[in-house]
Amino acid sequence: MKGFLNRVLIEEIGNVAVVKLSRSKKLNALDMDMFRGIRDAARYLMTRNDIRAIVLHGEGRAFSAGLDAKSIAVSTSALANLEELLRRDAGSTSNLAQDVSFLWRKIPAPVICAVHGVCFGGGLQIALGADLRFTDKSTQFAIMEAKWGLIPGLFLKYIL
């Protein structure tokens, strides 16, 4: 099993990579290490020509509760976090906040997302980056930005 920042785990079963968001105590909410871990895992899988399919799922009770605003925007490193999330390197089509959704689309193998529990905001945008999504009948979806009249900031506006 390969791990990325203690937030994302990849288990290979034959030619299938099973990717697990692993922050179950916080419903797999997106903190900086989760953003980086998802990006790094997707980049790693982009290099793996032997992988024929990817299954992406969340550990515990939820796929992902979306952005962990407290850890990102209310911490002492809030400005640095926001700068890292929004910085787009020269020649890149996306920033770190968008990469968690966009990079799955760059992988040549099909990405299948198994969604359960809650799938809110950034979690929904990650799921929409997959080629296929399968959900449990009790899964709850939400885009919280709409509640405040905001435009979703990761990649949703491009993939819908």
C-alpha positions as CSV (number, residue, x, y, z in Angstrom):
1,M,0.0,0.0,0.0
2,K,1.3,3.4,-0.9
3,G,0.4,6.5,1.1
4,F,0.4,10.2,0.5
5,L,0.7,12.6,3.5
6,N,-1.3,10.2,5.7
7,R,-4.5,11.3,3.9
8,V,-4.7,9.2,0.7
9,L,-3.9,5.5,0.4
10,I,-3.5,3.5,-2.7
11,E,-3.8,-0.3,-2.7
12,E,-3.1,-2.2,-5.9
13,I,-5.1,-5.3,-6.6
14,G,-3.8,-6.7,-9.9
15,N,-4.1,-3.9,-12.4
16,V,-6.7,-1.9,-10.3
17,A,-5.7,0.9,-8.0
18,V,-8.0,1.4,-5.0
19,V,-7.6,5.0,-3.8
20,K,-8.9,5.8,-0.3
21,L,-9.4,9.2,1.2
22,S,-8.3,8.5,4.7
23,R,-9.4,11.2,7.2
24,S,-12.5,9.5,8.5
25,K,-12.6,11.3,11.8
26,K,-13.2,14.5,9.9
27,L,-15.5,12.9,7.3
28,N,-12.6,13.1,4.8
29,A,-12.8,16.9,4.8
30,L,-10.2,18.7,2.7
31,D,-7.4,20.2,4.7
32,M,-4.1,21.2,3.1
33,D,-2.6,17.7,3.4
34,M,-5.7,16.1,1.9
35,F,-5.4,18.6,-1.1
36,R,-1.8,17.8,-1.5
37,G,-2.3,14.0,-1.0
38,I,-5.0,13.8,-3.6
39,R,-2.9,15.8,-6.1
40,D,0.1,13.6,-5.5
41,A,-1.8,10.4,-5.7
42,A,-3.4,11.4,-9.0
43,R,0.0,12.5,-10.4
44,Y,1.5,9.2,-9.3
45,L,-1.3,7.2,-11.1
46,M,-0.8,9.3,-14.2
47,T,2.7,7.7,-14.5
48,R,1.4,4.1,-14.1
49,N,0.7,2.6,-17.5
50,D,0.0,-0.8,-16.0
51,I,-3.0,0.4,-14.0
52,R,-6.2,-0.4,-16.0
53,A,-8.8,1.0,-13.6
54,I,-9.0,3.2,-10.5
55,V,-11.6,3.0,-7.8
56,L,-11.8,6.2,-5.6
57,H,-13.7,6.1,-2.3
58,G,-13.8,7.6,1.2
59,E,-12.9,5.8,4.4
60,G,-15.5,5.7,7.2
61,R,-19.0,7.2,7.2
62,A,-18.5,9.6,4.2
63,F,-16.9,10.2,0.9
64,S,-16.0,13.8,1.7
65,A,-17.6,16.6,3.7
66,G,-15.8,19.1,1.4
67,L,-13.5,21.9,2.6
68,D,-12.3,21.9,6.2
69,A,-12.6,25.7,6.4
70,K,-11.4,25.8,10.0
71,S,-8.0,24.2,9.2
72,I,-7.5,26.2,6.0
73,A,-8.9,29.7,6.4
74,V,-9.1,30.2,10.2
75,S,-5.6,28.9,11.1
76,T,-2.5,31.1,11.6
77,S,-1.3,30.0,8.1
78,A,-4.6,31.0,6.4
79,L,-3.0,33.4,3.9
80,A,-0.3,31.0,2.9
81,N,-2.8,28.2,2.5
82,L,-5.0,30.3,0.3
83,E,-2.0,31.4,-1.8
84,E,-1.0,27.7,-2.2
85,L,-4.5,26.6,-3.2
86,L,-5.0,29.3,-5.8
87,R,-1.5,29.6,-7.2
88,R,-1.3,28.4,-10.8
89,D,2.1,27.5,-12.1
90,A,3.1,28.8,-15.6
91,G,1.7,26.5,-18.3
92,S,-0.7,24.8,-15.9
93,T,-4.4,24.5,-16.6
94,S,-5.3,24.3,-12.9
95,N,-4.3,25.2,-9.4
96,L,-4.1,22.9,-6.3
97,A,-7.7,23.5,-5.4
98,Q,-8.8,22.5,-8.9
99,D,-6.3,19.6,-9.3
100,V,-8.2,17.4,-6.8
101,S,-10.9,17.2,-9.4
102,F,-9.2,17.9,-12.7
103,L,-6.2,15.5,-12.5
104,W,-8.4,12.4,-12.4
105,R,-9.5,13.3,-15.9
106,K,-5.9,13.2,-17.1
107,I,-5.4,9.6,-16.1
108,P,-5.7,7.3,-19.1
109,A,-7.4,4.5,-17.1
110,P,-11.1,4.9,-16.1
111,V,-11.6,6.4,-12.7
112,I,-14.7,5.1,-10.8
113,C,-15.8,6.9,-7.8
114,A,-17.8,5.1,-5.1
115,V,-19.7,7.7,-3.1
116,H,-21.4,7.2,0.2
117,G,-22.5,9.2,3.2
118,V,-22.0,12.9,2.6
119,C,-20.5,14.3,-0.6
120,F,-20.4,18.1,-0.1
121,G,-18.7,21.0,-2.0
122,G,-15.1,20.0,-2.8
123,G,-16.0,16.4,-2.2
124,L,-18.6,16.5,-4.9
125,Q,-16.2,18.2,-7.2
126,I,-13.7,15.4,-6.6
127,A,-16.4,12.9,-7.5
128,L,-17.3,14.8,-10.6
129,G,-13.7,14.5,-11.8
130,A,-14.1,10.7,-12.1
131,D,-15.3,9.1,-15.3
132,L,-18.1,7.2,-13.5
133,R,-19.8,7.6,-10.1
134,F,-21.7,5.0,-8.1
135,T,-23.6,6.2,-5.0
136,D,-25.4,4.6,-2.1
137,K,-29.1,5.5,-2.0
138,S,-28.6,7.4,1.2
139,T,-25.8,9.6,-0.1
140,Q,-26.3,13.3,0.5
141,F,-25.0,15.8,-2.0
142,A,-24.6,19.6,-1.6
143,I,-22.9,22.6,-3.0
144,M,-22.8,25.0,-0.1
145,E,-21.5,27.9,-2.1
146,A,-25.1,28.3,-3.6
147,K,-26.4,29.0,0.0
148,W,-24.2,32.1,0.1
149,G,-24.6,33.1,-3.6
150,L,-21.0,32.2,-4.4
151,I,-19.6,30.4,-7.5
152,P,-18.0,27.0,-6.6
153,G,-14.3,27.6,-6.6
154,L,-12.6,24.3,-7.4
155,F,-13.6,23.0,-10.8
156,L,-17.3,22.5,-10.7
157,K,-18.1,25.3,-13.1
158,Y,-16.0,23.6,-15.8
159,I,-17.1,20.0,-15.4
160,L,-20.9,20.4,-15.2
